[in-house]
Amino acid sequence: MIAALVVALALGAGDAPRAEAGSLSLAEVLEATRASFPALVGARADVDAAEGERLAAAGAFDPVWRTRATVTPLGGYPQARVDSVVEVPTALWGASFFGGYRLGTGKIQSYYGERETWSAGELRAGAVVPLVRNGPIDRRRATEARAALGQSLAGLGVAQQQLELTRQATFRYWEWVAAGRRREVARGLLELARQRDVQLGARAGAGDVAQFDRLDNARALVQREAFVVQAQRGVEQAALELSLFLRDATGAPVVPADERLPSMAEPVEGPAPVDAATVLARRPDVKRLQDQKQQAELELRFAQNQLLPALDLGVAVSKDLGAPQRPEAAALGPPELEFNAVLDVPLLYRAPLGRMQSARAALAKLDAQLRLARDRVAMELEDARSAHETARARITLARKEVQVALRLETGERTRFELGDGSLLFVNLREQASGEAQLREIDALLDAHRALASLRLALAIE
């Protein structure tokens, strides 16, 4: 039945593999989840993509080599020119450096004297430094910083996904264990009814009890058989849901066999209390919002800088090599040092003003989300602690109820066997004992769930 259900869920992908023999531990489930769960694999792919984005952003500082060659074979001024330059942008206050070589030979027009060089060409080098706009921050540095934060965001996404999946896998594991324990209770009640049916048959044949009592027991027998069938369905459903987290080396879901059901373990004590600042510092969801806020702050800084005028200072040194190609070119021989300044003032500032408005709106939104996240963390932490303590208290009370219910059941059964009781009361006592055991199982399950939620609230795997 389980295999058929898995086939249906997998749309004909084939029977689900069964887990190997031996009791299945929560650690095994969590290990498989972290290794092969599709959502986690996808989150890790986001990390690779973010690394690629950061590499692409760093590429804005890659050196660039440009070469231009011009040949004029016909005309009044036959000539040939080559101009080659390597430019290196840097993150040092937005400065860029260059070095190049050029050669101009042939008949150069007098009004284009800057094209002429000596016979071996000219070497030159220099730098351009933005003094105001693009000095403290420019698009290259802003994009690279955003990409670095994006890489951090992707890593935090993996951490958040892993924490949430740990909680979900823990829930599914203990739900499966609890379903198996409920089935044991149902089977125990059924076995009691079967044994009594045999006893009642013998006693009814001897005239010791009425046939009516045996008929009433037959009713209880059928009812408990239905209870077992229902409990079996619960185990199968829980096993299928657990298989989404329990996966083999290829990533295929593994439906755990009944033989791997462990006992319903006692939940451990919760983690030691920590202060709110420590919890907030290690919660991935809060840190993601903080990184996103830093990205918005970067955009705001860049937009504010773009409101300033551009004043770029350039310096260059050059030296011709070889010999003059004509007497008038002898003046090109000494090294030449040149300074220049470029002022650029836009008449309208709509682009940076629009970016500033957008960045400020994003910051306001992120500030509100951070406040909500901090409040939510405090609430989740308090709620998880309360749920954990309450569930542990319920376990103690449920066990006391089970002990009393079993004593009453035993006493009522003894009275009936001695002819001083009623089968109706025996069935009621057994039913009460079974319900008490189910409440104990529910309390244990809630305690394990609360512990998993508490670890998630504390950002502990």
C-alpha positions as CSV (number, residue, x, y, z in Angstrom):
1,M,0.0,0.0,0.0
2,I,2.8,2.4,0.9
3,A,4.7,1.7,-2.3
4,A,1.6,2.3,-4.3
5,L,1.0,5.6,-2.7
6,V,4.6,6.7,-3.3
7,V,4.2,5.7,-6.9
8,A,1.1,7.8,-7.3
9,L,2.8,10.8,-5.6
10,A,5.9,10.4,-7.8
11,L,3.8,10.2,-11.0
12,G,5.0,6.8,-12.0
13,A,8.6,7.3,-11.0
14,G,8.9,3.8,-9.5
15,D,8.7,2.2,-6.1
16,A,10.2,4.1,-3.3
17,P,13.3,2.5,-1.8
18,R,13.1,1.1,1.7
19,A,15.4,2.1,4.5
20,E,17.9,-0.4,5.8
21,A,17.3,-2.5,8.9
22,G,17.9,-1.0,12.4
23,S,16.2,1.7,14.4
24,L,15.9,5.0,12.6
25,S,17.4,7.9,14.5
26,L,16.6,11.6,14.2
27,A,20.2,12.3,13.5
28,E,20.0,10.1,10.4
29,V,17.0,11.9,9.2
30,L,18.5,15.4,9.7
31,E,21.7,14.3,8.0
32,A,19.8,13.1,4.9
33,T,17.8,16.3,4.9
34,R,20.8,18.6,5.0
35,A,22.5,16.5,2.3
36,S,19.8,16.1,-0.3
37,F,16.6,18.0,0.4
38,P,15.7,19.8,-2.9
39,A,14.9,23.2,-1.4
40,L,18.3,23.2,0.4
41,V,20.1,22.2,-2.7
42,G,18.4,25.1,-4.5
43,A,19.4,27.5,-1.7
44,R,23.0,26.4,-2.1
45,A,22.7,27.0,-5.8
46,D,21.8,30.6,-4.9
47,V,25.1,30.9,-3.1
48,D,26.9,29.8,-6.2
49,A,25.0,32.4,-8.2
50,A,25.8,35.1,-5.7
51,E,29.5,34.2,-5.9
52,G,29.2,34.6,-9.7
53,E,27.6,38.0,-9.2
54,R,30.4,39.1,-6.9
55,L,33.0,38.0,-9.5
56,A,31.1,39.9,-12.2
57,A,31.1,43.0,-10.0
58,A,34.8,42.7,-9.3
59,G,35.3,42.5,-13.1
60,A,34.5,46.2,-13.3
61,F,38.1,46.8,-12.0
62,D,39.7,44.6,-14.7
63,P,42.4,46.2,-16.8
64,V,41.3,47.1,-20.3
65,W,43.6,47.2,-23.4
66,R,42.5,49.4,-26.3
67,T,44.3,49.8,-29.6
68,R,43.4,51.8,-32.6
69,A,45.3,51.8,-35.9
70,T,44.6,54.3,-38.8
71,V,46.2,54.2,-42.2
72,T,45.7,56.8,-44.9
73,P,47.5,55.5,-48.1
74,L,46.1,58.0,-50.6
75,G,45.4,61.7,-50.3
76,G,47.3,64.9,-49.7
77,Y,48.6,63.6,-46.3
78,P,49.5,59.9,-46.5
79,Q,50.2,58.6,-43.0
80,A,49.8,55.8,-40.5
81,R,48.9,56.0,-36.8
82,V,48.8,53.5,-34.0
83,D,47.5,54.3,-30.5
84,S,47.5,51.6,-27.8
85,V,46.6,52.1,-24.1
86,V,46.0,50.0,-21.0
87,E,43.6,51.4,-18.5
88,V,43.4,50.1,-14.9
89,P,40.4,51.3,-12.8
90,T,40.9,51.0,-9.0
91,A,38.9,51.2,-5.8
92,L,41.4,53.8,-4.5
93,W,39.1,56.9,-4.3
94,G,37.9,56.0,-7.8
95,A,41.3,56.7,-9.4
96,S,42.2,55.0,-12.7
97,F,45.7,54.7,-14.2
98,F,46.8,54.3,-17.7
99,G,49.8,53.6,-19.7
100,G,50.2,53.5,-23.5
101,Y,52.2,53.8,-26.7
102,R,51.5,55.6,-29.9
103,L,53.2,56.1,-33.2
104,G,52.4,58.7,-35.9
105,T,54.4,58.6,-39.1
106,G,54.0,59.9,-42.6
107,K,52.9,63.4,-43.7
108,I,51.0,64.8,-40.7
109,Q,48.9,67.9,-41.0
110,S,50.3,70.9,-39.1
111,Y,46.9,71.5,-37.4
112,Y,47.1,67.8,-36.1
113,G,50.5,68.1,-34.7
114,E,49.6,66.1,-31.6
115,R,49.4,63.0,-33.9
116,E,53.1,63.2,-34.8
117,T,55.8,61.3,-32.8
118,W,59.4,60.5,-33.3
119,S,60.5,57.5,-35.3
120,A,60.1,54.9,-32.4
121,G,56.9,56.3,-31.1
122,E,55.9,57.8,-27.8
123,L,55.4,56.2,-24.4
124,R,53.0,57.8,-21.9
125,A,51.5,57.0,-18.5
126,G,49.1,58.9,-16.1
127,A,46.2,58.8,-13.8
128,V,42.7,60.4,-13.4
129,V,41.4,61.0,-9.9
130,P,37.8,62.2,-9.2
131,L,37.9,64.8,-6.4
132,V,34.2,65.2,-5.6
133,R,31.7,63.1,-7.5
134,N,32.7,59.4,-7.7
135,G,35.5,60.0,-5.2
136,P,34.1,58.6,-1.9
137,I,31.9,56.1,-3.8
138,D,31.2,55.3,-7.4
139,R,29.1,52.8,-9.3
140,R,31.9,50.2,-9.5
141,R,32.5,50.2,-5.7
142,A,28.8,50.3,-4.9
143,T,28.0,47.4,-7.1
144,E,30.9,45.4,-5.7
145,A,29.8,46.1,-2.1
146,R,26.2,45.1,-3.0
147,A,27.4,41.9,-4.5
148,A,29.4,41.1,-1.4
149,L,26.3,41.7,0.7
150,G,24.3,39.6,-1.8
151,Q,26.8,36.7,-1.2
152,S,26.2,37.0,2.5
153,L,22.5,37.1,1.9
154,A,22.6,33.9,0.0
155,G,24.6,32.2,2.7
156,L,22.1,33.4,5.3
157,G,19.3,32.1,3.1
158,V,20.9,28.6,3.3
159,A,21.2,28.9,7.1
160,Q,17.6,29.9,7.4
161,Q,16.4,27.2,5.1
162,Q,18.4,24.6,7.0
163,L,17.0,25.7,10.4
164,E,13.4,25.6,9.1
165,L,14.0,22.2,7.5
166,T,15.5,20.9,10.7
167,R,12.3,21.8,12.5
168,Q,10.1,20.3,9.9
169,A,12.1,17.1,9.7
170,T,12.0,16.8,13.5
171,F,8.3,17.3,13.4
172,R,7.8,14.6,10.8
173,Y,10.1,12.2,12.5
174,W,8.4,12.3,15.9
175,E,4.9,12.3,14.3
176,W,6.0,9.0,12.6
177,V,7.2,7.6,15.9
178,A,4.0,8.8,17.7
179,A,1.9,7.1,15.0
180,G,3.7,3.9,15.5
181,R,3.1,4.2,19.3
182,R,-0.6,4.9,18.8
183,R,-0.8,1.7,16.6
184,E,0.8,-0.3,19.5
185,V,-1.9,1.0,21.8
186,A,-4.6,0.1,19.3
187,R,-3.2,-3.4,18.8
188,G,-3.0,-3.8,22.6
189,L,-6.6,-3.0,23.0
190,L,-7.5,-5.3,20.2
191,E,-5.5,-8.2,21.6
192,L,-7.3,-7.8,25.0
193,A,-10.7,-8.0,23.2
194,R,-9.6,-11.2,21.3
195,Q,-8.3,-12.9,24.4
196,R,-11.5,-12.1,26.2
197,D,-13.6,-13.3,23.3
198,V,-11.9,-16.7,23.6
199,Q,-12.5,-16.7,27.4
200,L,-16.2,-15.6,27.0
201,G,-16.8,-18.3,24.4
202,A,-15.6,-21.0,26.9
203,R,-17.6,-19.4,29.8
204,A,-20.8,-19.0,27.7
205,G,-20.6,-22.6,26.6
206,A,-20.4,-23.6,30.3
207,G,-23.3,-21.3,31.1
208,D,-21.1,-19.1,33.3
209,V,-21.9,-15.9,31.3
210,A,-24.7,-14.8,29.1
211,Q,-24.4,-14.9,25.3
212,F,-25.3,-11.2,25.5
213,D,-21.9,-10.4,27.1
214,R,-20.1,-12.3,24.3
215,L,-22.1,-10.3,21.7
216,D,-21.1,-7.0,23.4
217,N,-17.5,-8.1,23.4
218,A,-17.8,-8.9,19.6
219,R,-19.0,-5.3,19.1
220,A,-15.9,-4.0,21.0
221,L,-13.7,-6.3,19.0
222,V,-14.9,-4.9,15.7
223,Q,-14.6,-1.4,17.0
224,R,-11.0,-2.0,18.0
225,E,-10.2,-3.6,14.7
226,A,-11.3,-0.4,13.0
227,F,-9.2,1.5,15.5
228,V,-6.1,-0.5,14.4
229,V,-6.9,0.1,10.7
230,Q,-7.1,3.8,11.4
231,A,-3.9,3.7,13.3
232,Q,-2.2,1.8,10.5
233,R,-3.2,4.5,8.1
234,G,-1.7,7.1,10.4
235,V,1.6,5.2,10.4
236,E,1.6,4.9,6.6
237,Q,0.8,8.6,6.1
238,A,3.5,9.7,8.6
239,A,6.1,7.4,6.9
240,L,5.3,9.0,3.5
241,E,5.6,12.5,4.9
242,L,8.9,11.6,6.6
243,S,10.2,10.2,3.3
244,L,10.4,13.7,1.9
245,F,13.2,14.4,4.4
246,L,14.8,10.9,4.6
247,R,16.6,10.5,1.3
248,D,19.2,8.2,-0.1
249,A,22.6,9.1,-1.7
250,T,20.8,9.9,-5.0
251,G,18.3,12.2,-3.3
252,A,15.3,9.9,-3.8
253,P,12.8,9.7,-0.9
254,V,13.1,6.7,1.3
255,V,10.0,5.4,3.1
256,P,11.1,4.0,6.5
257,A,9.9,0.5,7.2
258,D,8.0,-0.4,10.3
259,E,11.0,-2.3,11.6
260,R,12.9,0.9,12.0
261,L,10.4,2.5,14.4
262,P,12.2,3.5,17.6
263,S,10.6,4.0,21.0
264,M,9.0,7.3,22.0
265,A,12.0,8.8,23.7
266,E,11.8,11.3,26.6
267,P,12.4,14.9,25.4
268,V,15.5,16.5,26.7
269,E,15.8,19.7,28.6
270,G,15.6,22.9,26.6
271,P,18.8,24.9,25.7
272,A,20.1,27.3,28.4
273,P,18.4,30.7,28.4
274,V,20.3,33.4,26.5
275,D,19.7,37.2,26.2
276,A,17.8,38.7,23.3
277,A,20.8,40.4,21.8
278,T,22.6,37.1,21.4
279,V,19.6,35.5,19.8
280,L,19.1,38.4,17.4
281,A,22.8,38.2,16.5
282,R,22.6,34.6,15.3
283,R,19.1,34.6,13.7
284,P,19.6,34.4,9.9
285,D,16.3,36.0,9.1
286,V,17.3,39.1,11.2
287,K,20.8,39.3,9.7
288,R,19.3,39.0,6.2
289,L,17.2,42.2,6.8
290,Q,20.3,43.9,8.2
291,D,22.3,43.1,5.1
292,Q,19.5,44.3,2.9
293,K,19.4,47.5,4.9
294,Q,23.2,47.9,4.2
295,Q,22.5,47.5,0.5
296,A,19.9,50.2,0.6
297,E,22.3,52.5,2.5
298,L,24.9,51.9,-0.1
299,E,22.4,53.0,-2.8
300,L,21.5,56.1,-0.8
301,R,25.2,57.1,-0.4
302,F,25.8,56.6,-4.1
303,A,22.8,58.7,-5.0
304,Q,23.8,61.5,-2.6
305,N,27.3,61.5,-4.1
306,Q,25.9,61.9,-7.6
307,L,24.3,65.2,-6.6
308,L,27.8,66.7,-6.4
309,P,29.6,68.2,-9.4
310,A,32.3,66.1,-11.0
311,L,35.8,67.5,-10.8
312,D,38.4,65.1,-12.1
313,L,42.1,65.8,-11.9
314,G,44.3,64.2,-14.5
315,V,48.1,63.9,-14.8
316,A,50.1,62.4,-17.6
317,V,53.8,62.1,-18.5
318,S,55.1,61.2,-22.0
319,K,58.4,60.7,-23.8
320,D,59.1,60.3,-27.5
321,L,61.6,57.7,-28.6
322,G,63.9,57.4,-31.6
323,A,64.7,60.4,-33.8
324,P,62.6,63.3,-35.2
325,Q,61.0,62.5,-38.5
326,R,61.4,66.1,-39.6
327,P,63.3,69.0,-38.2
328,E,60.3,70.8,-36.8
329,A,59.5,67.7,-34.6
330,A,62.7,68.1,-32.6
331,A,60.7,70.0,-29.9
332,L,58.9,66.7,-29.1
333,G,62.1,65.2,-27.6
334,P,62.1,66.3,-23.9
335,P,59.7,64.5,-21.5
336,E,56.4,66.2,-21.2
337,L,54.3,66.5,-18.0
338,E,50.7,67.5,-18.3
339,F,47.9,68.3,-15.8
340,N,44.3,68.7,-16.6
341,A,41.0,69.2,-14.8
342,V,37.5,68.4,-16.0
343,L,34.4,70.0,-14.4
344,D,31.0,68.4,-15.1
345,V,27.9,70.1,-13.6
346,P,24.5,68.7,-14.6
347,L,21.7,71.2,-15.0
348,L,19.0,68.8,-13.6
349,Y,19.4,66.1,-10.9
350,R,16.4,64.0,-11.5
351,A,18.3,60.7,-11.8
352,P,20.1,60.9,-8.4
353,L,17.1,62.5,-6.7
354,G,14.9,59.6,-7.9
355,R,17.5,57.1,-6.7
356,M,17.6,58.8,-3.3
357,Q,13.8,58.7,-3.0
358,S,13.8,55.0,-3.8
359,A,16.6,54.2,-1.4
360,R,15.0,56.1,1.4
361,A,11.7,54.3,0.9
362,A,13.6,51.0,0.9
363,L,15.3,51.9,4.2
364,A,12.0,52.9,5.8
365,K,10.5,49.6,4.8
366,L,13.5,47.6,6.0
367,D,13.5,49.5,9.3
368,A,9.9,48.5,9.8
369,Q,10.6,44.9,8.9
370,L,13.5,44.8,11.3
371,R,11.3,46.1,14.2
372,L,8.7,43.4,13.3
373,A,11.4,40.7,13.1
374,R,12.8,41.6,16.5
375,D,9.3,41.6,18.1
376,R,8.6,38.3,16.3
377,V,11.9,36.7,17.6
378,A,11.0,37.7,21.2
379,M,7.5,36.3,20.8
380,E,8.6,33.0,19.2
381,L,11.2,32.5,21.9
382,E,8.7,33.1,24.7
383,D,6.0,31.0,23.0
384,A,8.4,28.1,22.3
385,R,9.7,28.1,25.9
386,S,6.1,28.1,27.3
387,A,5.1,25.3,24.9
388,H,8.1,23.2,25.9
389,E,7.5,23.7,29.7
390,T,3.7,23.0,29.3
391,A,4.3,19.8,27.3
392,R,6.7,18.5,29.9
393,A,4.2,19.2,32.6
394,R,1.5,17.4,30.6
395,I,3.8,14.4,30.3
396,T,4.0,14.1,34.1
397,L,0.3,14.4,34.5
398,A,-0.5,12.0,31.6
399,R,1.7,9.3,33.1
400,K,0.0,9.6,36.4
401,E,-3.3,9.2,34.6
402,V,-2.1,6.2,32.8
403,Q,-1.0,4.5,36.0
404,V,-4.3,5.1,37.7
405,A,-6.3,4.1,34.6
406,L,-4.3,0.8,34.3
407,R,-5.0,0.0,38.0
408,L,-8.7,0.6,37.5
409,E,-8.7,-1.5,34.4
410,T,-7.0,-4.4,36.1
411,G,-9.3,-4.2,39.1
412,E,-12.4,-4.0,36.9
413,R,-11.2,-7.0,34.9
414,T,-10.6,-9.0,38.1
415,R,-14.1,-8.2,39.3
416,F,-15.6,-9.4,36.1
417,E,-13.7,-12.6,36.1
418,L,-14.9,-13.2,39.7
419,G,-18.5,-12.6,38.6
420,D,-18.9,-9.4,40.5
421,G,-18.6,-6.9,37.6
422,S,-19.9,-6.0,34.2
423,L,-18.3,-6.4,30.8
424,L,-19.5,-2.9,29.9
425,F,-17.4,-1.5,32.7
426,V,-14.4,-3.6,31.6
427,N,-14.6,-2.1,28.1
428,L,-15.0,1.4,29.5
429,R,-11.9,1.0,31.7
430,E,-9.9,-0.4,28.9
431,Q,-11.0,2.4,26.6
432,A,-10.1,4.9,29.3
433,S,-6.6,3.3,29.7
434,G,-6.1,3.5,26.0
435,E,-7.1,7.1,25.8
436,A,-4.8,8.0,28.7
437,Q,-1.9,6.3,26.8
438,L,-2.8,8.3,23.7
439,R,-2.7,11.5,25.7
440,E,0.7,10.6,27.0
441,I,1.9,10.0,23.5
442,D,0.4,13.4,22.4
443,A,2.2,15.1,25.3
444,L,5.5,13.5,24.4
445,L,5.0,14.5,20.7
446,D,4.1,18.1,21.7
447,A,7.2,18.3,23.9
448,H,9.5,17.2,21.0
449,R,7.8,19.7,18.7
450,A,8.1,22.5,21.2
451,L,11.8,21.6,21.6
452,A,12.3,21.8,17.9
453,S,10.6,25.1,17.7
454,L,12.6,26.4,20.6
455,R,15.9,25.5,18.9
456,L,14.6,27.2,15.7
457,A,13.8,30.4,17.7
458,L,17.3,30.3,19.2
459,A,18.8,29.6,15.8
460,I,20.3,26.3,17.0
461,E,20.5,23.4,14.6
